[in-house]
Amino acid sequence: MKRETLFLKLAVIFMGLYLIMLPFVASVAQEDDAPGLFLIGMIPIFAAMVVAVFAAVLQKLLKNAIDIKSENDLTV
């Protein structure tokens, strides 16, 4: 359970760091007149968001599976 929480926290931290870095990428893209650079700079943000959502879904599914298993263990 701790590993999934760790992945979720790391993904959110990486997403925050890339969000902080995004204005710098935008200024470089505008200075070089390269709009594609801004889109490439947003890829890590979306990747971290996907990892965070996937970790949250897996954490919820694992918790539900453990609850169902413990409930089934109590039935005779």
KEKE-3310 file (N, C-alpha, C; in steps of 0.2 Angstrom, whole numbers, plus 5000, padded with zeros to 4 digits):
npx = (5004:5010:5019:5011:5006:5018:5022:5011:5013:5026:5023:5015:5023:5033:5025:5021:5034:5037:5027:5031:5042:5037:5034:5047:5050:5041:5044:5057:5052:5044:5054:5062:5054:5046:5033:5031:5040:5034:5023:5030:5036:5026:5023:5029:5022:5009:5012:5016:5004:4996:5002:5000:4986:4984:4991:4982:4970:4974:4978:4965:4958:4966:4964:4950:4950:4957:4948:4937:4943:4946:4933:4927:4935:4930:4918:4909)
npy = (4994:5006:5008:5012:5024:5031:5031:5039:5051:5055:5057:5068:5077:5078:5083:5095:5101:5102:5110:5122:5124:5126:5140:5145:5137:5141:5155:5153:5146:5156:5166:5160:5158:5146:5136:5123:5119:5122:5114:5101:5103:5102:5088:5080:5084:5080:5066:5063:5066:5056:5045:5048:5047:5034:5027:5031:5025:5011:5010:5011:5000:4990:4992:4989:4976:4970:4972:4965:4952:4950:4950:4939:4929:4929:4922:4907)
npz = (5000:5003:4993:4982:4986:4987:4973:4969:4976:4971:4957:4958:4963:4953:4943:4948:4948:4934:4930:4937:4929:4917:4913:4910:4899:4890:4888:4882:4870:4864:4862:4853:4843:4842:4842:4844:4854:4866:4867:4867:4879:4888:4888:4898:4909:4907:4906:4919:4926:4921:4926:4940:4941:4937:4947:4958:4955:4954:4968:4974:4969:4974:4988:4988:4984:4994:5005:5001:5001:5014:5019:5013:5019:5032:5030:5032)
capx = (5000:5014:5022:5007:5006:5024:5021:5006:5016:5031:5020:5012:5029:5036:5020:5022:5041:5037:5023:5035:5047:5034:5035:5053:5050:5036:5048:5062:5049:5042:5060:5065:5048:5045:5027:5031:5044:5030:5020:5035:5037:5020:5022:5031:5016:5003:5014:5015:4997:4993:5005:4996:4979:4984:4992:4977:4966:4977:4977:4958:4957:4969:4960:4944:4951:4959:4942:4933:4946:4945:4926:4926:4938:4925:4912:4910)
capy = (5000:5012:5009:5015:5030:5034:5033:5045:5057:5057:5059:5074:5081:5079:5087:5102:5104:5103:5116:5128:5125:5128:5147:5146:5134:5146:5161:5151:5145:5163:5170:5156:5157:5138:5134:5116:5118:5123:5107:5096:5105:5100:5081:5077:5086:5075:5059:5063:5066:5049:5040:5049:5044:5026:5025:5032:5019:5005:5010:5010:4993:4985:4992:4985:4968:4967:4972:4959:4946:4949:4949:4932:4925:4928:4918:4900)
capz = (5000:5004:4987:4978:4989:4985:4966:4968:4978:4966:4951:4959:4964:4946:4939:4950:4946:4927:4930:4938:4924:4910:4910:4907:4892:4886:4886:4877:4864:4861:4860:4847:4838:4841:4846:4846:4860:4871:4867:4870:4887:4892:4888:4905:4914:4905:4908:4927:4927:4919:4932:4946:4940:4937:4954:4962:4953:4957:4975:4976:4967:4979:4994:4987:4984:5001:5009:4998:5003:5021:5020:5011:5024:5038:5029:5033)
cpx = (5004:5018:5018:5006:5012:5024:5017:5010:5022:5029:5018:5018:5032:5031:5021:5029:5040:5032:5026:5040:5044:5034:5042:5053:5046:5040:5053:5058:5046:5048:5063:5060:5047:5039:5027:5035:5039:5026:5024:5036:5031:5019:5024:5025:5010:5005:5014:5008:4994:4996:5001:4989:4979:4986:4986:4971:4968:4976:4970:4956:4960:4966:4953:4945:4953:4952:4937:4936:4945:4937:4924:4930:4934:4919:4914:4908)
cpy = (5006:5013:5013:5022:5034:5036:5039:5051:5060:5059:5066:5079:5083:5084:5094:5105:5106:5109:5122:5129:5127:5135:5148:5143:5138:5152:5159:5150:5151:5166:5166:5156:5150:5136:5127:5114:5118:5116:5102:5097:5103:5092:5078:5079:5081:5068:5058:5063:5059:5044:5041:5046:5037:5024:5025:5026:5013:5004:5008:5003:4989:4986:4988:4978:4966:4967:4966:4952:4945:4948:4942:4927:4924:4924:4911:4896)
cpz = (5000:4997:4982:4980:4987:4978:4965:4970:4973:4960:4952:4960:4957:4942:4941:4948:4938:4926:4932:4933:4917:4908:4907:4900:4887:4884:4881:4870:4861:4858:4853:4842:4837:4845:4848:4852:4866:4872:4869:4877:4891:4892:4895:4910:4913:4907:4916:4929:4926:4924:4938:4946:4940:4944:4959:4961:4955:4965:4977:4974:4972:4985:4994:4987:4991:5006:5007:5001:5010:5023:5019:5016:5031:5037:5030:5027)
residu = (MET:LYS:ARG:GLU:THR:LEU:PHE:LEU:LYS:LEU:ALA:VAL:ILE:PHE:MET:GLY:LEU:TYR:LEU:ILE:MET:LEU:PRO:PHE:VAL:ALA:SER:VAL:ALA:GLN:GLU:ASP:ASP:ALA:PRO:GLY:LEU:PHE:LEU:ILE:GLY:MET:ILE:PRO:ILE:PHE:ALA:ALA:MET:VAL:VAL:ALA:VAL:PHE:ALA:ALA:VAL:LEU:GLN:LYS:LEU:LEU:LYS:ASN:ALA:ILE:ASP:ILE:LYS:SER:GLU:ASN:ASP:LEU:THR:VAL)
# end
